[in-house]
């Protein structure tokens, strides 16, 4: 008779960095996590995560320390790492189990509260980018140069036809982007499924493998793409309660191109994101008029 039962929670979902199991035993319930990929070249996202930021979800000790890092930030509840174990013939990370509701779209969250929490994260700023543990870091002034190098490495492997007519435009965008205002922790793949939800709101951050220290402008450009227009003003209102919103205009094209190259949200129609409205800019009240959202 088995001493425990294991149920894989994200079977067949290759968009996640790890296989995740709920393990029930006579002593209680835990979560086991193990990276599903063996080489960075499995996807544009994993390759970019590794090449640009030095993050490596295959390193279970680094993953455990990343959870501890987010626990110390005290932005959301974060599960406690409980050590490693042999599971199905390979090492796995044991994690505290946090019960909750099924995950929801991030746009179902209180956008003003999200803005406050992201601003609190951005308050932990530094002049280095890389992984959140500081094992791989570089001066922030070099970010766009390094990012362009990674784009030139990643795109030919995964999206060459989409970019063929746009290389000159992309190169100009990265060359003209100024030094970011600061780097802060972010998840390169913010998504509602990374949280355990309570009361219809994200309560616990349970998936942190794609954590990086990145320009706050990159993080905000990602939120600008993730949030629907009715949520933008609420998010910005919460954010500016904590800290001012940086000027995204000189960064937006390069940041959106980087997110496209790394397929952060899959593979949108070629360069569709470049044509989307600069929603955070639109949410700033004008002295002459207010544009309805």
C-alpha positions in Angstrom: 0.0 0.0 0.0 1.4 3.4 -1.0 2.2 5.8 1.8 1.2 8.8 -0.3 -0.7 9.8 -3.4 0.7 12.2 -6.0 -1.5 14.2 -8.4 0.2 16.2 -11.1 -1.4 19.7 -11.2 -0.1 21.0 -14.5 0.2 17.8 -16.6 0.8 18.6 -20.3 1.3 22.3 -19.7 4.7 23.0 -21.3 4.3 26.8 -20.7 5.2 26.3 -17.0 8.8 26.0 -15.9 8.2 23.0 -13.7 6.1 19.9 -13.2 4.0 20.3 -10.1 2.5 17.6 -7.9 0.2 17.7 -4.9 1.4 15.0 -2.6 -1.0 13.7 0.1 0.3 11.5 2.9 -0.6 10.5 6.4 1.6 13.4 7.7 -0.2 16.0 5.6 -0.1 17.7 2.1 2.9 19.1 0.3 3.7 20.3 -3.2 6.6 18.8 -5.2 8.2 20.8 -8.0 10.7 19.7 -10.6 11.9 21.6 -13.7 10.5 20.0 -16.9 13.2 21.3 -19.2 16.8 20.0 -19.6 18.4 22.6 -21.9 17.7 26.4 -22.3 17.1 26.0 -26.0 13.7 24.2 -25.4 11.9 27.6 -25.9 12.6 31.3 -26.6 11.4 32.1 -23.1 13.7 29.7 -21.3 16.7 30.6 -23.5 16.1 34.3 -22.9 15.6 33.8 -19.1 18.9 32.1 -18.9 21.0 34.1 -21.4 19.8 37.6 -20.3 19.2 37.2 -16.6 21.2 34.1 -15.6 18.2 32.5 -14.0 18.1 28.7 -14.1 15.0 26.9 -12.8 16.9 23.6 -13.1 18.9 24.5 -10.0 16.6 23.3 -7.1 18.6 25.1 -4.4 18.5 28.4 -6.3 14.7 27.9 -6.7 14.3 27.3 -3.0 16.4 30.4 -2.3 14.2 32.4 -4.8 11.1 31.4 -2.8 12.8 32.6 0.4 13.7 35.9 -1.4 10.1 36.5 -2.2 9.0 35.6 1.3 11.4 38.2 2.6 9.8 40.9 0.4 6.5 40.3 2.1 4.4 41.4 -0.9 2.2 38.3 -1.0 2.1 35.1 1.0 4.7 32.8 -0.4 5.0 29.0 0.4 8.0 27.8 2.5 10.5 25.5 0.8 10.8 22.3 2.9 13.9 20.7 1.3 14.4 18.2 -1.5 13.4 14.6 -2.0 13.8 11.8 -4.5 10.6 11.5 -6.4 10.0 9.2 -9.4 13.7 8.6 -9.7 14.8 12.3 -9.7 15.2 15.1 -7.2 12.2 17.4 -6.5 11.7 20.4 -4.3 9.3 20.0 -1.5 7.1 23.0 -0.8 4.5 24.0 1.7 1.0 23.4 0.4 -1.3 26.4 0.4 -5.0 25.6 -0.2 -7.2 28.0 -2.1 -9.6 28.6 -5.0 -9.0 27.8 -8.7 -6.7 30.3 -10.4 -8.3 33.2 -12.3 -7.3 35.7 -15.0 -5.1 38.4 -13.6 -7.6 40.9 -14.8 -10.1 39.6 -12.2 -7.8 40.9 -9.4 -8.2 44.2 -7.7 -6.1 46.3 -10.1 -5.5 49.1 -7.6 -4.2 46.6 -5.1 -2.0 45.0 -7.8 -0.6 48.5 -8.5 0.3 49.0 -4.9 2.0 45.7 -4.6 4.0 46.1 -7.8 5.1 49.6 -6.6 6.2 48.1 -3.3 8.3 45.5 -5.3 9.8 48.3 -7.4 10.8 50.1 -4.2 13.5 47.4 -3.8 15.5 48.9 -6.7 19.1 48.4 -7.6 21.5 49.4 -10.4 22.2 45.8 -11.4 20.1 43.4 -13.5 20.3 39.6 -13.5 18.9 36.9 -11.2 17.3 37.9 -7.9 19.9 36.0 -5.9 22.8 38.2 -7.3 24.7 35.2 -8.7 24.6 36.7 -12.2 24.4 40.4 -12.4 25.5 43.3 -14.7 25.3 47.1 -14.7 21.9 48.4 -15.6 23.5 50.7 -18.1 24.4 47.6 -20.2 20.8 46.2 -20.2 19.7 47.2 -23.7 23.0 46.2 -25.2 22.8 42.8 -23.6 19.1 42.5 -24.4 19.8 43.2 -28.1 22.4 40.5 -28.1 20.0 38.0 -26.7 17.2 39.0 -29.2 19.7 38.4 -32.0 20.4 34.9 -30.5 16.9 33.9 -29.7 14.8 35.2 -32.6 16.6 33.3 -35.5 15.9 30.0 -33.6 12.2 30.5 -33.0 10.7 33.4 -34.9 13.0 34.2 -37.9 10.2 34.7 -40.5 8.3 37.1 -38.3 11.2 39.4 -37.8 12.8 39.3 -41.2 11.6 42.7 -42.3 12.0 44.4 -38.9 15.6 44.0 -37.9 16.6 47.6 -38.7 13.7 49.0 -36.7 14.5 46.7 -33.8 18.1 47.6 -33.7 17.3 51.3 -33.7 14.9 50.8 -30.8 17.5 49.1 -28.6 20.2 51.5 -29.6 18.2 54.5 -28.6 16.7 53.3 -25.3 18.2 55.2 -22.4 19.5 53.6 -19.2 16.5 52.3 -17.1 15.7 54.2 -13.9 16.3 51.1 -11.8 16.0 47.3 -11.7 13.7 45.5 -9.3 12.4 42.0 -8.9 9.8 40.9 -11.4 8.3 37.7 -12.8 9.0 37.5 -16.5 5.8 35.6 -16.9 3.2 37.3 -14.6 0.0 35.3 -14.8 -3.1 34.5 -12.7 -2.0 30.8 -12.5 1.1 31.8 -10.5 -1.1 32.6 -7.5 -3.3 30.7 -5.1 -6.5 32.8 -4.9 -8.6 33.5 -1.8 -11.9 35.5 -1.9 -11.5 36.1 -5.6 -8.1 37.7 -5.2 -4.5 36.5 -5.6 -3.4 35.6 -2.1 -0.2 33.5 -2.4 2.5 33.7 -5.0 3.4 30.0 -5.6 5.3 30.0 -8.9 8.5 32.1 -8.9 11.0 30.2 -11.1 11.0 33.0 -13.7 12.1 35.6 -11.2 14.6 38.2 -12.4 16.0 41.6 -11.5 14.9 43.7 -14.5 14.3 47.3 -15.4 11.1 48.6 -13.7 10.2 49.9 -17.2 10.2 46.3 -18.6 7.9 45.2 -15.8 5.5 48.0 -16.3 5.5 47.5 -20.1 4.5 43.9 -19.4 1.7 44.9 -17.1 0.6 47.4 -19.7 0.1 44.5 -22.1 -1.5 42.1 -19.6 -4.1 44.5 -18.1 -7.3 45.4 -20.0 -8.0 49.1 -20.5 -10.6 49.4 -17.7 -7.9 48.1 -15.2 -5.1 50.5 -16.3 -6.2 53.6 -14.5 -6.9 51.6 -11.3 -3.5 49.9 -11.4 -1.8 53.2 -12.0 -3.7 54.9 -9.2 -2.5 52.2 -6.7 1.0 52.3 -8.1 1.4 56.1 -7.7 0.2 55.9 -4.1 3.6 54.3 -3.4 6.0 55.8 -6.0 5.8 57.8 -9.2 5.4 56.1 -12.5 8.6 56.3 -14.6 8.4 57.6 -18.1 7.9 54.6 -20.3 7.9 56.4 -23.7 11.7 56.0 -24.5 11.7 52.4 -23.3 8.4 51.0 -24.6 9.4 49.9 -28.1 12.6 48.0 -27.0 10.8 46.5 -24.0 7.9 45.3 -26.1 10.2 43.8 -28.7 12.1 42.0 -26.0 8.9 40.5 -24.6 7.9 39.5 -28.1 11.3 37.9 -28.8 11.1 35.9 -25.5 7.5 34.8 -26.3 6.5 35.9 -22.8 2.8 35.7 -23.8 3.2 33.1 -26.5 3.5 34.3 -30.1 1.2 37.2 -30.9 0.7 38.3 -34.5 4.0 39.7 -35.8 4.7 43.0 -34.1 1.1 43.4 -33.0 2.2 44.6 -29.6 4.1 47.6 -31.1 0.8 48.9 -32.5 -1.1 48.7 -29.2 -1.9 51.9 -27.5 0.5 53.1 -24.7 -2.2 52.5 -22.1 -0.3 53.9 -19.1 0.3 57.2 -21.0 -3.3 57.3 -22.0 -4.4 57.0 -18.4 -2.6 60.2 -17.4 -5.2 63.0 -17.3 -4.5 65.7 -19.8 -4.9 69.4 -18.9 -7.2 69.8 -21.9 -9.3 66.6 -21.7 -9.9 63.3 -20.1 -9.8 60.3 -22.4 -12.4 57.7 -21.3 -11.2 54.2 -20.7 
